[in-house]
Amino acid sequence: MSDSNELVFKGSLIEYLEDNPKTPDRGRTARELYYGVIEDAINDTFYRNDVYKEVLRSLLSQLNLYYVDSRSESSKIKIHHGRQDRAVAKMFQENNIILPYASIFQFNVSNDGFKRKTGSIILEKKVWNDEARKAERVISIADVPVKVTYQLGIWTRYISDMDQISALVRNKFNPDLKLKTPFSDNLVAFLSEETDTSVVEVSDKEDRLIRKNFLIDTEFYIPSPQFKVTSTGRIEKFIIDATLPRNN
């Protein structure tokens, strides 16, 4: 952490080493004081949290969709990130798209109330430091549990292509799809819904566009910033990358 905004724990109280030190309520426990300091540090800090991006990246790498055409040749299906509904419809009308085609995006995010922790909870663990050749104490507030749903959209020209791709998707989620990220290597994703959204009636001059949507559910924790604590109680630094504001 920046020397201009260093956090120190001294037995019965925690104080900021700044030009104008603040002294918290001495009646609070050490755990409550730690929680207050961590909360203040997080609120005053700009840092990156790429958990959503990493989960999506892992999901894309695991899907790896393909199909076998009428000539018994396999072709990989490109999966694009984002809502592609209008773009696909327009490109299809202009004969400017290669089918089959797929897209995926984050459809919904909600809190996981069953896993959510309440109160001023401090999590503590030991982390081995290879450089220092010793175990270090790390503390943090509870991570945020969330439920995230992704929508996978697939477009084809022929029902036979859609059938084999749909079967492949089902096989990949039998019974679930394992995901590995820098934050966790035991995430799982489940296939919760399959919906046919094809246009039933088209004009004589138009080709039929076959489309299906798959909803993919996964549950994980958004990690909270972690802090290294020395044997004397000093909150030394963020474990994750962070940019701390400096005093003017």
PAFI-115397 format. One record per atom (N, C-alpha, C): residue number from 1; atom name; x negated, y, z. Coordinates in steps of 0.2 Angstrom, whole numbers, m for minus. Layout:
BEGIN
  num  atome      x      y      z
  NUM     CA      X      Y      Z
...
***
This chain:
BEGIN
  num  atome      x      y      z
    1      N     m4     m6      0
    1     CA      0      0      0
    1      C     m4      6      0
    2      N     m2     12     m2
    2     CA     m5     18     m2
    2      C     m7     20      5
    3      N    m13     23      6
    3     CA    m16     25     12
    3      C    m11     31     15
    4      N     m8     34     11
    4     CA     m4     40     13
    4      C      2     38     16
    5      N      4     32     15
    5     CA     11     30     18
    5      C     10     23     20
    6      N      5     22     25
    6     CA      4     15     28
    6      C      8     14     33
    7      N     10      7     34
    7     CA     15      5     39
    7      C     11      1     44
    8      N     11      2     50
    8     CA      8     m1     56
    8      C     12     m3     61
    9      N     11    m10     63
    9     CA     15    m12     69
    9      C     10    m12     75
   10      N     12     m9     81
   10     CA      8     m9     87
   10      C     12    m12     93
   11      N     13    m18     93
   11     CA     16    m21     99
   11      C     24    m20    100
   12      N     25    m14    103
   12     CA     32    m12    104
   12      C     35     m7    100
   13      N     31     m4     95
   13     CA     34      0     90
   13      C     30      0     84
   14      N     34      3     79
   14     CA     31      4     72
   14      C     31     11     70
   15      N     25     13     67
   15     CA     25     21     66
   15      C     22     21     59
   16      N     24     27     55
   16     CA     21     29     49
   16      C     15     33     50
   17      N      9     31     47
   17     CA      3     35     48
   17      C      4     41     42
   18      N      7     46     44
   18     CA      8     52     39
   18      C      6     58     42
   19      N      7     64     39
   19     CA      6     70     42
   19      C     11     71     48
   20      N     17     69     47
   20     CA     22     70     52
   20      C     24     63     54
   21      N     21     59     59
   21     CA     23     52     61
   21      C     30     52     64
   22      N     33     47     62
   22     CA     40     46     65
   22      C     39     40     70
   23      N     43     41     76
   23     CA     43     36     81
   23      C     50     33     81
   24      N     51     26     80
   24     CA     57     23     80
   24      C     60     22     87
   25      N     66     20     88
   25     CA     69     19     94
   25      C     65     13     98
   26      N     62     14    104
   26     CA     58      9    107
   26      C     62      4    110
   27      N     69      4    110
   27     CA     73     m1    113
   27      C     75     m6    108
   28      N     73     m6    102
   28     CA     74    m11     97
   28      C     68    m16     98
   29      N     70    m22     95
   29     CA     65    m28     96
   29      C     60    m27     90
   30      N     55    m31     90
   30     CA     50    m31     85
   30      C     53    m33     78
   31      N     57    m38     78
   31     CA     61    m40     72
   31      C     65    m34     69
   32      N     69    m31     73
   32     CA     73    m25     71
   32      C     68    m20     68
   33      N     63    m19     71
   33     CA     58    m13     69
   33      C     55    m15     62
   34      N     53    m22     62
   34     CA     51    m24     55
   34      C     56    m23     50
   35      N     62    m25     51
   35     CA     67    m24     46
   35      C     68    m17     44
   36      N     68    m12     49
   36     CA     69     m5     47
   36      C     63     m3     43
   37      N     57     m5     44
   37     CA     51     m3     40
   37      C     51     m5     33
   38      N     53    m12     32
   38     CA     54    m15     26
   38      C     59    m11     22
   39      N     65    m10     25
   39     CA     70     m7     22
   39      C     68      0     19
   40      N     65      4     23
   40     CA     63     10     21
   40      C     58     10     16
   41      N     53      5     16
   41     CA     48      4     11
   41      C     51      3      4
   42      N     56     m2      4
   42     CA     60     m4     m2
   42      C     63      2     m5
   43      N     67      6     m1
   43     CA     70     12     m3
   43      C     66     18     m6
   44      N     60     18     m4
   44     CA     55     23     m6
   44      C     50     21    m11
   45      N     51     15    m14
   45     CA     47     12    m19
   45      C     50     10    m25
   46      N     46     11    m31
   46     CA     48      9    m37
   46      C     44      2    m39
   47      N     48     m3    m41
   47     CA     44     m9    m42
   47      C     49    m13    m47
   48      N     45    m18    m51
   48     CA     49    m22    m56
   48      C     51    m28    m53
   49      N     57    m30    m55
   49     CA     60    m36    m53
   49      C     63    m40    m60
   50      N     59    m44    m62
   50     CA     61    m47    m69
   50      C     64    m54    m68
   51      N     68    m55    m63
   51     CA     71    m62    m62
   51      C     76    m63    m68
   52      N     80    m58    m70
   52     CA     85    m60    m75
   52      C     82    m61    m81
   53      N     76    m58    m83
   53     CA     73    m59    m89
   53      C     70    m66    m89
   54      N     67    m68    m84
   54     CA     63    m74    m84
   54      C     68    m80    m84
   55      N     74    m79    m81
   55     CA     79    m85    m81
   55      C     81    m85    m88
   56      N     83    m80    m92
   56     CA     85    m80    m99
   56      C     80    m83   m103
   57      N     73    m81   m102
   57     CA     68    m84   m106
   57      C     67    m91   m105
   58      N     68    m94    m99
   58     CA     68   m101    m98
   58      C     73   m104   m101
   59      N     79   m101   m101
   59     CA     85   m104   m104
   59      C     84   m105   m111
   60      N     82   m100   m114
   60     CA     81   m100   m122
   60      C     76   m105   m124
   61      N     70   m106   m120
   61     CA     65   m111   m122
   61      C     68   m118   m121
   62      N     73   m119   m116
   62     CA     75   m126   m115
   62      C     81   m128   m120
   63      N     84   m123   m123
   63     CA     90   m125   m127
   63      C     87   m128   m134
   64      N     83   m124   m137
   64     CA     79   m127   m143
   64      C     84   m131   m148
   65      N     89   m128   m151
   65     CA     94   m131   m155
   65      C     92   m132   m162
   66      N     95   m137   m165
   66     CA     93   m139   m172
   66      C     99   m143   m174
   67      N     99   m144   m181
   67     CA    104   m148   m184
   67      C    101   m152   m190
   68      N    105   m157   m192
   68     CA    102   m161   m198
   68      C    107   m160   m204
   69      N    105   m158   m209
   69     CA    109   m156   m215
   69      C    111   m162   m219
   70      N    114   m161   m225
   70     CA    117   m166   m229
   70      C    111   m170   m233
   71      N    105   m167   m233
   71     CA     99   m170   m236
   71      C     95   m174   m231
   72      N     98   m174   m224
   72     CA     94   m178   m219
   72      C     88   m174   m217
   73      N     88   m167   m218
   73     CA     83   m163   m215
   73      C     85   m159   m209
   74      N     80   m159   m204
   74     CA     82   m155   m198
   74      C     80   m148   m199
   75      N     83   m144   m196
   75     CA     82   m137   m196
   75      C     83   m134   m189
   76      N     78   m130   m187
   76     CA     79   m126   m181
   76      C     84   m120   m181
   77      N     88   m119   m176
   77     CA     93   m114   m176
   77      C     90   m108   m172
   78      N     90   m102   m175
   78     CA     87    m97   m171
   78      C     92    m94   m166
   79      N     90    m93   m160
   79     CA     95    m90   m155
   79      C     93    m83   m154
   80      N     97    m78   m155
   80     CA     96    m71   m154
   80      C     99    m69   m147
   81      N     96    m64   m144
   81     CA     98    m62   m138
   81      C    103    m56   m139
   82      N    109    m56   m136
   82     CA    113    m50   m137
   82      C    120    m52   m140
   83      N    125    m47   m140
   83     CA    131    m48   m142
   83      C    131    m47   m150
   84      N    132    m53   m154
   84     CA    131    m53   m161
   84      C    138    m53   m165
   85      N    143    m53   m161
   85     CA    150    m54   m165
   85      C    151    m50   m171
   86      N    151    m43   m171
   86     CA    152    m39   m176
   86      C    146    m40   m182
   87      N    140    m40   m179
   87     CA    135    m41   m184
   87      C    135    m47   m188
   88      N    137    m53   m185
   88     CA    138    m59   m188
   88      C    144    m59   m193
   89      N    149    m56   m191
   89     CA    155    m56   m196
   89      C    153    m51   m202
   90      N    150    m46   m201
   90     CA    148    m42   m207
   90      C    143    m45   m211
   91      N    138    m48   m208
   91     CA    133    m52   m213
   91      C    136    m57   m216
   92      N    141    m61   m213
   92     CA    144    m66   m216
   92      C    148    m64   m222
   93      N    152    m58   m222
   93     CA    156    m56   m227
   93      C    151    m54   m233
   94      N    145    m51   m231
   94     CA    140    m49   m237
   94      C    136    m55   m239
   95      N    137    m61   m237
   95     CA    133    m66   m238
   95      C    126    m65   m237
   96      N    125    m62   m231
   96     CA    118    m60   m229
   96      C    116    m63   m223
   97      N    118    m69   m221
   97     CA    116    m73   m215
   97      C    115    m80   m217
   98      N    110    m83   m213
   98     CA    109    m90   m214
   98      C    112    m94   m208
   99      N    117    m98   m210
   99     CA    120   m102   m205
   99      C    118   m109   m205
  100      N    118   m112   m199
  100     CA    120   m110   m192
  100      C    116   m105   m189
  101      N    120   m101   m185
  101     CA    117    m95   m181
  101      C    119    m96   m174
  102      N    115    m93   m169
  102     CA    117    m93   m162
  102      C    115    m87   m159
  103      N    118    m85   m154
  103     CA    116    m79   m150
  103      C    118    m81   m142
  104      N    115    m77   m138
  104     CA    116    m78   m131
  104      C    115    m72   m127
  105      N    120    m71   m122
  105     CA    119    m65   m118
  105      C    122    m66   m111
  106      N    120    m61   m107
  106     CA    123    m62   m100
  106      C    130    m60    m99
  107      N    135    m64    m98
  107     CA    142    m63    m99
  107      C    145    m60    m92
  108      N    142    m63    m86
  108     CA    145    m61    m80
  108      C    140    m62    m74
  109      N    140    m58    m69
  109     CA    136    m58    m63
  109      C    140    m57    m57
  110      N    140    m61    m52
  110     CA    144    m60    m46
  110      C    140    m63    m40
  111      N    141    m60    m34
  111     CA    138    m62    m28
  111      C    140    m69    m26
  112      N    135    m72    m23
  112     CA    137    m79    m21
  112      C    138    m78    m13
  113      N    144    m77    m11
  113     CA    146    m76     m4
  113      C    144    m82      0
  114      N    145    m88     m2
  114     CA    144    m94      2
  114      C    136    m94      4
  115      N    132    m92      0
  115     CA    125    m92      2
  115      C    122    m86      5
  116      N    126    m80      4
  116     CA    123    m74      7
  116      C    122    m73     14
  117      N    117    m71     16
  117     CA    115    m70     23
  117      C    117    m63     26
  118      N    119    m63     32
  118     CA    121    m56     35
  118      C    117    m55     40
  119      N    117    m48     42
  119     CA    113    m46     48
  119      C    106    m44     46
  120      N    102    m42     51
  120     CA     95    m40     49
  120      C     91    m46     50
  121      N     91    m50     45
  121     CA     87    m56     45
  121      C     80    m55     42
  122      N     75    m57     45
  122     CA     68    m57     43
  122      C     66    m64     41
  123      N     64    m65     35
  123     CA     61    m72     33
  123      C     53    m72     34
  124      N     50    m77     36
  124     CA     43    m77     37
  124      C     40    m84     35
  125      N     35    m83     32
  125     CA     31    m89     29
  125      C     24    m88     29
  126      N     20    m94     28
  126     CA     13    m94     27
  126      C     11    m95     20
  127      N      7    m91     17
  127     CA      4    m91     10
  127      C     m3    m92     10
  128      N     m6    m97      7
  128     CA    m13    m98      7
  128      C    m16    m93      2
  129      N    m22    m89      4
  129     CA    m25    m85      0
  129      C    m32    m88     m2
  130      N    m33    m90     m8
  130     CA    m39    m93    m10
  130      C    m45    m89    m10
  131      N    m44    m82    m11
  131     CA    m50    m78    m11
  131      C    m52    m77     m4
  132      N    m48    m76      1
  132     CA    m50    m75      8
  132      C    m51    m82     12
  133      N    m49    m87      8
  133     CA    m49    m94     11
  133      C    m46    m95     18
  134      N    m40    m92     18
  134     CA    m36    m93     24
  134      C    m28    m92     23
  135      N    m24    m94     28
  135     CA    m17    m93     27
  135      C    m15    m86     29
  136      N    m10    m83     26
  136     CA     m8    m76     28
  136      C     m1    m76     29
  137      N      1    m72     34
  137     CA      8    m72     36
  137      C     12    m67     31
  138      N     17    m69     28
  138     CA     21    m65     24
  138      C     28    m64     26
  139      N     31    m58     26
  139     CA     38    m57     29
  139      C     42    m54     23
  140      N     48    m54     23
  140     CA     53    m51     19
  140      C     60    m51     22
  141      N     64    m47     19
  141     CA     72    m48     20
  141      C     74    m53     16
  142      N     80    m56     17
  142     CA     83    m61     14
  142      C     84    m60      6
  143      N     83    m64      2
  143     CA     84    m64     m5
  143      C     92    m63     m7
  144      N     93    m61    m13
  144     CA    100    m60    m14
  144      C    103    m65    m19
  145      N    108    m69    m16
  145     CA    110    m75    m20
  145      C    115    m72    m25
  146      N    115    m75    m31
  146     CA    120    m73    m37
  146      C    122    m79    m41
  147      N    127    m78    m44
  147     CA    130    m83    m49
  147      C    130    m79    m56
  148      N    127    m82    m61
  148     CA    126    m79    m67
  148      C    129    m83    m72
  149      N    133    m80    m77
  149     CA    136    m84    m82
  149      C    133    m81    m89
  150      N    131    m86    m93
  150     CA    128    m84   m100
  150      C    133    m86   m105
  151      N    134    m83   m110
  151     CA    138    m85   m116
  151      C    134    m87   m122
  152      N    134    m93   m124
  152     CA    131    m95   m130
  152      C    136    m95   m136
  153      N    135    m91   m141
  153     CA    139    m92   m147
  153      C    136    m95   m153
  154      N    139    m99   m156
  154     CA    137   m103   m162
  154      C    141   m102   m168
  155      N    138   m100   m173
  155     CA    142   m100   m180
  155      C    140   m105   m185
  156      N    144   m108   m188
  156     CA    142   m112   m194
  156      C    147   m111   m200
  157      N    145   m114   m205
  157     CA    150   m114   m211
  157      C    154   m120   m211
  158      N    151   m126   m209
  158     CA    155   m132   m209
  158      C    156   m135   m202
  159      N    162   m138   m202
  159     CA    164   m141   m196
  159      C    159   m147   m194
  160      N    157   m151   m199
  160     CA    152   m156   m197
  160      C    146   m154   m194
  161      N    143   m148   m196
  161     CA    137   m145   m193
  161      C    139   m143   m185
  162      N    145   m140   m184
  162     CA    147   m138   m178
  162      C    148   m144   m173
  163      N    150   m149   m176
  163     CA    151   m155   m171
  163      C    145   m158   m169
  164      N    140   m158   m173
  164     CA    133   m161   m171
  164      C    130   m156   m166
  165      N    130   m150   m168
  165     CA    127   m145   m163
  165      C    130   m145   m156
  166      N    137   m145   m156
  166     CA    141   m145   m150
  166      C    139   m151   m146
  167      N    138   m157   m149
  167     CA    136   m163   m146
  167      C    129   m162   m143
  168      N    125   m159   m147
  168     CA    118   m158   m144
  168      C    118   m154   m138
  169      N    122   m148   m138
  169     CA    122   m144   m132
  169      C    125   m148   m126
  170      N    130   m152   m127
  170     CA    133   m156   m122
  170      C    127   m161   m119
  171      N    123   m164   m123
  171     CA    118   m168   m121
  171      C    113   m165   m117
  172      N    111   m159   m119
  172     CA    106   m155   m115
  172      C    108   m153   m108
  173      N    115   m153   m107
  173     CA    117   m151   m100
  173      C    120   m157    m97
  174      N    117   m163    m98
  174     CA    120   m169    m95
  174      C    115   m172    m90
  175      N    116   m171    m84
  175     CA    122   m167    m81
  175      C    120   m160    m80
  176      N    114   m158    m81
  176     CA    112   m151    m80
  176      C    106   m149    m84
  177      N    104   m143    m84
  177     CA     98   m141    m88
  177      C     93   m138    m83
  178      N     87   m141    m82
  178     CA     82   m139    m78
  178      C     79   m132    m80
  179      N     78   m127    m76
  179     CA     75   m121    m78
  179      C     69   m120    m74
  180      N     63   m117    m76
  180     CA     57   m116    m73
  180      C     56   m108    m74
  181      N     55   m105    m69
  181     CA     53    m98    m69
  181      C     47    m96    m64
  182      N     44    m90    m65
  182     CA     38    m89    m60
  182      C     41    m88    m53
  183      N     48    m87    m52
  183     CA     51    m87    m45
  183      C     53    m93    m42
  184      N     55    m98    m47
  184     CA     57   m104    m44
  184      C     56   m110    m50
  185      N     55   m116    m48
  185     CA     54   m121    m53
  185      C     60   m126    m52
  186      N     65   m125    m48
  186     CA     70   m130    m47
  186      C     77   m127    m49
  187      N     78   m122    m53
  187     CA     84   m119    m55
  187      C     88   m124    m60
  188      N     94   m124    m59
  188     CA     98   m128    m64
  188      C    104   m124    m67
  189      N    105   m126    m73
  189     CA    111   m123    m77
  189      C    116   m128    m79
  190      N    122   m126    m78
  190     CA    128   m131    m80
  190      C    132   m128    m86
  191      N    135   m132    m90
  191     CA    139   m130    m95
  191      C    146   m131    m92
  192      N    150   m125    m92
  192     CA    156   m124    m88
  192      C    162   m124    m93
  193      N    161   m122    m99
  193     CA    167   m121   m104
  193      C    164   m121   m111
  194      N    169   m124   m115
  194     CA    167   m124   m123
  194      C    174   m122   m126
  195      N    173   m117   m130
  195     CA    179   m114   m133
  195      C    178   m113   m141
  196      N    183   m115   m144
  196     CA    183   m114   m152
  196      C    187   m108   m153
  197      N    183   m103   m156
  197     CA    185    m96   m157
  197      C    185    m95   m165
  198      N    186   m100   m169
  198     CA    186   m100   m176
  198      C    192    m96   m179
  199      N    191    m93   m184
  199     CA    197    m89   m187
  199      C    201    m95   m191
  200      N    207    m96   m189
  200     CA    211   m101   m192
  200      C    214   m100   m199
  201      N    216    m94   m200
  201     CA    218    m93   m207
  201      C    214    m87   m210
  202      N    211    m89   m216
  202     CA    208    m84   m220
  202      C    210    m83   m227
  203      N    209    m78   m231
  203     CA    211    m77   m237
  203      C    208    m82   m242
  204      N    211    m82   m248
  204     CA    208    m87   m253
  204      C    201    m85   m255
  205      N    199    m79   m255
  205     CA    193    m76   m257
  205      C    187    m77   m252
  206      N    189    m79   m246
  206     CA    185    m79   m240
  206      C    183    m86   m238
  207      N    177    m87   m236
  207     CA    175    m93   m233
  207      C    177    m93   m226
  208      N    178    m99   m223
  208     CA    180   m100   m216
  208      C    173   m100   m212
  209      N    173    m96   m207
  209     CA    168    m95   m202
  209      C    169    m99   m196
  210      N    166   m105   m195
  210     CA    167   m109   m189
  210      C    163   m106   m183
  211      N    166   m105   m177
  211     CA    163   m102   m171
  211      C    165   m106   m165
  212      N    160   m107   m160
  212     CA    162   m109   m154
  212      C    158   m105   m149
  213      N    161   m104   m143
  213     CA    157   m101   m137
  213      C    156   m106   m132
  214      N    151   m106   m129
  214     CA    149   m110   m123
  214      C    147   m106   m117
  215      N    150   m107   m111
  215     CA    149   m103   m105
  215      C    144   m108   m101
  216      N    138   m105    m99
  216     CA    133   m108    m95
  216      C    132   m105    m88
  217      N    133   m108    m83
  217     CA    133   m106    m76
  217      C    126   m108    m73
  218      N    123   m103    m69
  218     CA    118   m105    m65
  218      C    118   m100    m59
  219      N    114   m103    m54
  219     CA    114    m99    m47
  219      C    107    m99    m45
  220      N    105    m93    m43
  220     CA     98    m92    m41
  220      C     98    m86    m36
  221      N     92    m84    m33
  221     CA     91    m79    m29
  221      C     87    m73    m32
  222      N     89    m67    m31
  222     CA     85    m62    m34
  222      C     80    m60    m28
  223      N     73    m61    m29
  223     CA     69    m61    m24
  223      C     68    m54    m21
  224      N     67    m53    m15
  224     CA     66    m47    m11
  224      C     58    m46    m11
  225      N     56    m40    m11
  225     CA     49    m38    m10
  225      C     46    m42     m4
  226      N     40    m44     m4
  226     CA     37    m48      1
  226      C     31    m43      4
  227      N     30    m44     10
  227     CA     24    m40     13
  227      C     19    m44     17
  228      N     13    m43     16
  228     CA      8    m47     20
  228      C      7    m43     27
  229      N      7    m47     32
  229     CA      6    m45     39
  229      C     m1    m48     42
  230      N     m5    m43     44
  230     CA    m11    m46     47
  230      C    m10    m49     54
  231      N    m15    m51     57
  231     CA    m15    m54     64
  231      C    m13    m49     69
  232      N    m15    m43     68
  232     CA    m13    m37     72
  232      C     m7    m34     71
  233      N     m3    m37     66
  233     CA      4    m34     65
  233      C      4    m29     60
  234      N     m1    m28     56
  234     CA     m1    m22     51
  234      C      2    m25     45
  235      N      7    m21     43
  235     CA     10    m23     36
  235      C      6    m20     31
  236      N      2    m24     27
  236     CA     m3    m22     23
  236      C     m2    m20     16
  237      N      2    m24     13
  237     CA      4    m22      6
  237      C     10    m26      3
  238      N     12    m24     m3
  238     CA     17    m28     m6
  238      C     14    m34     m9
  239      N     17    m40     m9
  239     CA     15    m46    m13
  239      C     16    m45    m20
  240      N     22    m42    m22
  240     CA     24    m41    m29
  240      C     21    m35    m32
  241      N     20    m34    m38
  241     CA     18    m28    m41
  241      C     22    m22    m39
  242      N     20    m16    m37
  242     CA     24    m11    m35
  242      C     20     m4    m36
  243      N     24      1    m37
  243     CA     21      8    m38
  243      C     24     12    m33
  244      N     19     14    m28
  244     CA     22     18    m22
  244      C     21     25    m23
  245      N     26     29    m21
  245     CA     26     36    m22
  245      C     20     39    m18
  246      N     16     44    m20
  246     CA     11     47    m16
  246      C     14     54    m14
  247      N     11     56     m8
  247     CA     13     62     m5
  247      C     10     68     m9
  248      N     13     73    m10
  248     CA     10     79    m14
  248      C      6     83     m9
***
